[in-house]
């Protein structure tokens, strides 16, 4: 998690003619290191260097300190001072791990010599640049060309580049692709929101997938409980960080063992939960298949549509069903659950008898895969503007060839984590 001031116009102010040097000298600084783990390898793969600050033995918020440094034009000096401390006190340089260092973007564009100084500092501490990941906040810059020049020079020296706190503020995919970082650290608010909201979790999964497909590793930080860890693991994020695995502290002989033991415990628990979820979902899909087939047989016998759908509509997540003729035209209105609020709310799209759904995927599926119960991809259904999956199957009833359709709200079942196969 970044502890630097975000790059803004305020960062670009000219330093006063007589800077106040007592800012650094009047505070005490201590480096702490938080482990970063790979769930795939189930091992510790890096540390993020963070700072703890006191003045007169009283804790000082790093955010407050950085704000004062920015106001006094001393951010470059403070940044350099912290890098010195982090590298000089890093005690795990002999292990094959990365060291993540927060770099203030303002420092990057102000002082060309800062990168050369960092290279010398790494060399004096026996840490090759390719073992160092420079974390930059992805944000709008007053001097993007200078920032990109810094990134190119850093890569030339061998440093790795990470984007920090992506997903907050004015994060921008165009800048992300331009920077092309090795690692993208997602802002923890994305994970916190995903824990509370199904839609936020789906968006997080899509964001992780998109970033990984674009060529960067994804690091999810701020993991504090097993529910968040499970969400993080389900997104297939490459790297994880948070209090659940290890708090920031000094590095000793037990750090690696303790961190990796916690990681293995979390991964094992998540695997057990996933196995149970898989079994529960299989039972749910088996029940759906049975009830849809039973309803189909009743319709083939000529029984009334609404009557044969009653048991089907009692299954969790099932919201409505309807019949289409061989041209995709809806036969009669929807059969819906009794507790459907949307059915009682005015919506001119809900009374849909006679509507033509021939263009819909679920109708084409029924024609292309006869004698199967077919699943559509998730889409937003017109009757209630909710994410919906439609199951469909072709029938030969006394009325001719028809298609039975069943609408399900997947977010209402298994917290939205259920995956429907192409055919049941």
PyMOL commands that set and color helices and strands:
alter all, ss='L'
color gray80, all
select helices_A, chain A and resi 9-12+22-25+62-71+75-89+105-110+113-124+129-131+144-157+173-179+188-196+198-213+226-234+255-300+305-308+312-314+341-344+361-368+410-412+414-416
alter helices_A, ss='H'
color red, helices_A
select strands_A, chain A and resi 28-38+43-55+58-60+98-102+132-137+160-166+183-186+217-220+239-240+318-325+335-336+374-375+379-380+387-397+400-408
alter strands_A, ss='S'
color yellow, strands_A
deselect
rebuild
show_as cartoon
